[in-house]
Amino acid sequence: MRPGPSKWALLVAVFLTMVVADQVTKYLAVERLTVAFQRQGLETPSARVSAFYRLRHLEGFAREPYVVWRPMWRMSYAENPGAAWGLFRTMPASFRNGFFVSVSLAAVAYILWYYRKVREDQRWMQFALAFVLSGAVGNFVDRVARGYVVDFVQWHWWNRPEIYWPTFNVADSLIVVGVAMLMLHPAEKPREAAGGKKATAPDVSA
């Protein structure tokens, strides 16, 4: 059986795919859930991509939420200058941005350090860490470019839009899934010893 990709090749593939997916979906949120591009008279893709990273504070240009599944799922443009559930959003902007950028860089450094220790056969751990890394970098790009994170997915209670889960994005989902995978990491199978037999615990009864 041919071995799969190395753990570093897998990390690069997952990372690039997920970060691009995160940024593309945020671009589509600005394009389709706001009228910012139209108000700026931007028609070409290159002009819109440039404006996507250049324009700031577009909640005043937001359209009505787009209903995906009426009982509990809408797409609604939102900006979150804080952490999950809007934590720390009342902190001064200068301190808040520096704080979150520093935390993100520290998290990325730790994930890469830990990833080095993961064995080539630990695919579950590799995917989990790759998801967390991709989510952290996806939101990091937002904070560096704008000082806040673009959110757009909104789930609410059954036919009760006023009771909703905090709006989130693809990067947030990647972090949640990755952390859940780390918490649910399956137990290691016993590794075979050099003689072909499974390693067993030493007898300490004597």
N, C-alpha and C positions, 0 to 999 in steps of 0.2 A: 504494500500500500504506500502510495506517495505521501510524504509528510505534507501537512498544510503549510500555509505561510508562516514565517517567523513571527514572534510576538510583536516585534517592532514594525514589520510590514502591516500586520493587522491593526496596530495602533494608528499608523499613518492613514490607512484606508478608512477606518471608522471615523477618525478625527476629521479628515478633510470632508468626508461625505456629510457628517452631522453638522459641522460648523457652517458649511455652505447651505444645507437645508434650513438651518436656523436663520441665517441672514436673508435667504430668499423669501422665507415665509414672513419675516418682518417687513421686507420691502413690499410684498404683496399686501400686507396689512395697511401700510401707508398709502399704497396706490389705490386700493379698493375700499378701504374703510374710512378714508379722509378725502377731502377735495383739495389738498395742499398742492399737488402737482398741477391741477387745473388752474388754481388761483395764480400760480407762478407762470402759467403759459408754457409749461414744459411738455413737449410732445415726443422727443426722441428718447430711446432707451438710455443712451449715454448721459443725457442731461438729467434724466430722472434718477439714475443710479447715483450720480454726483450729488443731486439734491437730497437723496435719501440720507446721506451721511452729513450733509451740510445744514439742512433745515432743523430747527429746534421747536419744541413745545407746540405740537400740532393738535392738541386735544380740542382747541377751538374750531378746528376744521373737520372734526369727526362727523361722519355720516351716522344715520340711524343704524343700530346693530343689525347685522345680517343673520337671519335665523337659519341655522343648519338643521336642527331637529327641534321643532317647537316646544315639546314638553320640557327640554332641559339643556339645550346647547345653542349658544349664539356666538357670533364673532363680533367683538366690540373693541375699537381702538382705545388703548390706555397707555399711560406713561407712569412708570414706577421708579422714583428716585431713591427708594429705600431697598430693603431686602424683602424676603418672602413675607406676604401678608402686609406689605407696606411698612415693615419695621424700620425705624430710624429715619423715616422720611422727613421728620420735623427737625432733624439736626441741621446746622448751618451747611449750605451747599459746599463751601470750600473744604470743610472738614470731612463731610460725608463722602465726597468724591475721592479724596485722598485715602480715606479709610477703606472704602470698598475696593479701590484699585490695589492697595497694599494687601488686603485679605485675599483677593483673587490671585495675585502673583504668588503669595505664600502657598495657597492651595495648589496651584499648578506645579510649583516646585516640589511640594510634598508628594503629589500624585506620581510625578515622573520618578522621584526617588524610590517610592514604593514599587512602582511598576518594574524597575530594574531587578527587584528581588523575586518577581513572579516567575515561576518556571515556564518553560515552553509548552508544557502539556496542560497548564491551568487556563484553559480557554474561558471558562466562566469568569474568573477574576480579571482576565484581560479585557473582556467585553465590558464588565462592570466599571473598571477604572477608565476605559476609553470613553464610556458614556459620560461619566462625571467630569472628566477632563474637557470633553467637547462642550458640555453645558456651561462649565465655568468660563471657558474662553469665549463662547458665544455671547454671554452676558457681559463679559469683560470688554469686548469690542464695543458694545453699546455704551458702556460707561465712559470709555475713553473718547468715543465720537460725540456723545451727547450729554453725558452727565446723568443719564437715566436709562432705564431698560424699557424697550417697546414690548407691550403685552397685547394679546388679542383674543385668546381663547377664554370663553366665559361659560361655565356650567352653573346651572341654577336648579333649585328644587323643582320637583314635578309641577309644571304649569304655574310656578311662583317665581317670576324673574326678579322680584325684589329680594329674594333669599338666594344669594349666589355665592359660589366659591370664588376666592380672589382670582382675578384675571391673570392668566399665565401665558407662557410661550413654549416653543420647542426646547429651548435650552433648559428651562425649568423642568420640563418633563424628563429630559435626559438625566439631569441630576437626581431626580426622584427615583427613576428606574434604576440608575446605577447604584445609588445608596441602598435601595431595596435588594438588589442582587447581592451586594456585599453582606447585608444582614442575613440573607437567606442562602449564603454560600454553602453548597453541599459539603458534607463531611468528606475528608480525604480518604480515598481507597488505599488499603495497605499496599505498599510498593513491594515488588518482588525482589528477593535477595539475589546475590550474584549466582547462586547455584540453581536458580529457576524456581525456588520455593518462595511462597509469600512470607514476609517477615512476620514473626510472632513476638509477642511480649515475653521478656525473660521470666523464668520461673523464680519467684522470690519467696516461695512457700517454705523452702528449706531453712 
